Amino acid sequence: MGRPPRVLRRDHACSAGFLDETGAISRDRFFGVGLLKASEPSRVLRRIQKLRDRKHWYKEIKFSETTADSLGLYKAVADECLEQGDVEFFCFISDREKADPVARFGTTWDAYSKLAEQLVCASLRSTELMSLLADNYSTPDSVLFEEDLRSRVNKRLRGLGLVSVCRLDSRASDGLQLADLLTSAVAFEFRADAGLASKTSPKAKLAAHVRQQMGTPSCLGGWRNSRHSVAMYHHGSWTPDEDGKGASVQQAAPVNPGVDSPVSEA
């Protein structure tokens, strides 16, 4: 017997995603989930590796460790990442004083999983296939984050969009570290605006630089352009065949036409 006919073209649209979070969803006022996506992730990862080699710097990239001494280096990391043409960044910010996802979904891991689900669905274009790497997030043994996320995303897409999900230590992946840098930088503006962080610290300067490189002076209230977006979590509708408990992205990201629109209201 001959080989079965190929269904997908060799140049079918594919991408890799890197998912990370910032803040403690159980107690912090602001919690963020960010997704860095690239059609050719090796390109941006090579840029970061070359920067590391030039600087002879091989530590983990962490926004929380931004100081006056490391500010220039972290700005260069952000530049290398955001200047790569196929890199896209999508972020969900939750202000728990206005809409608490834990209160909505019942547990911290369910809330995180739902926010991740919405973010992946909003970032996928029609027919695109994504493999997702996610930072380790502590859950009970009974919570199958990877399997559940893949199943729910593909159910909403009514087909295969999320091919695989793998959690790993962020120290093993520059892609996850970049996701941390961008997600934390976005969330920092919200914390500073609420008086929970300094507006003149090295972290504030890095956050402002990241926003400038993305193309906006501010992400407060949500923002988007053709490559990047920031959306605020609010209690909205999910999908018609589910229980009505969900989050809705307001003008958050390119929406896959095969998915029920995530901008609908409850």
Order of alpha helices (4+ residues) and beta strands (2+ residues): beta-beta-alpha-alpha-beta-alpha-alpha-beta-alpha-beta-alpha-alpha-beta-beta-beta-beta
